[in-house]
Amino acid sequence: MKWTDINDIALALCEAHPDVAPLNVLFTDLRQWIMDLPGFDDDPERCGEKILEAVQMAWLDELD
């Protein structure tokens, strides 16, 4: 997975952290959780606030 795989990341986070409300996760924690996902392989420097916001919103959509 890469930073641009927003929906795949959101699904993986949903599975890895089923009891977590996405809007309650700090971006610093979210970034680390993404980098810790199995299959994630991208440059940490390529991540910015816009990507984290997109992941957070996609994760929220996955819960609905």
C-alpha positions as CSV (number, residue, x, y, z in Angstrom):
1,M,0.0,0.0,0.0
2,K,1.0,3.6,-0.7
3,W,-0.2,6.8,0.8
4,T,-2.5,7.3,-2.2
5,D,-4.3,4.0,-1.5
6,I,-6.8,5.9,0.7
7,N,-9.7,3.3,0.6
8,D,-7.4,0.3,1.1
9,I,-5.8,2.1,4.1
10,A,-9.2,3.0,5.6
11,L,-10.4,-0.6,5.3
12,A,-7.2,-2.0,6.9
13,L,-7.5,0.5,9.8
14,C,-11.1,-0.4,10.2
15,E,-10.1,-4.1,10.6
16,A,-7.0,-3.3,12.8
17,H,-8.8,-0.9,15.1
18,P,-12.5,-1.9,15.2
19,D,-13.3,-0.1,18.4
20,V,-11.7,3.2,17.6
21,A,-13.7,6.3,16.4
22,P,-11.6,7.7,13.5
23,L,-12.4,11.3,14.5
24,N,-10.8,10.8,17.9
25,V,-7.4,9.7,16.5
26,L,-4.6,12.2,16.5
27,F,-3.0,12.7,13.2
28,T,0.4,11.7,14.7
29,D,-1.1,8.4,15.8
30,L,-3.0,7.9,12.6
31,R,0.2,8.4,10.6
32,Q,2.0,5.8,12.7
33,W,-0.9,3.3,12.6
34,I,-0.9,3.5,8.8
35,M,2.9,3.0,8.6
36,D,2.5,0.0,10.9
37,L,-0.1,-1.7,8.7
38,P,1.0,-5.0,7.0
39,G,1.7,-4.3,3.4
40,F,2.2,-0.6,3.8
41,D,5.4,0.4,2.0
42,D,5.8,4.1,1.2
43,D,8.1,7.0,2.1
44,P,6.9,8.6,5.4
45,E,7.9,12.0,4.0
46,R,5.2,11.7,1.3
47,C,2.4,11.9,4.0
48,G,0.8,15.2,4.7
49,E,-2.3,16.6,6.5
50,K,-4.5,16.3,3.4
51,I,-3.7,12.6,3.1
52,L,-4.5,12.0,6.7
53,E,-7.7,13.9,6.5
54,A,-8.7,11.8,3.4
55,V,-7.9,8.6,5.2
56,Q,-9.8,9.7,8.3
57,M,-12.9,10.5,6.2
58,A,-12.7,7.2,4.2
59,W,-12.3,5.3,7.5
60,L,-15.4,7.0,8.8
61,D,-17.3,6.0,5.6
62,E,-16.2,2.4,6.1
63,L,-17.9,2.4,9.5
64,D,-21.3,3.5,8.0
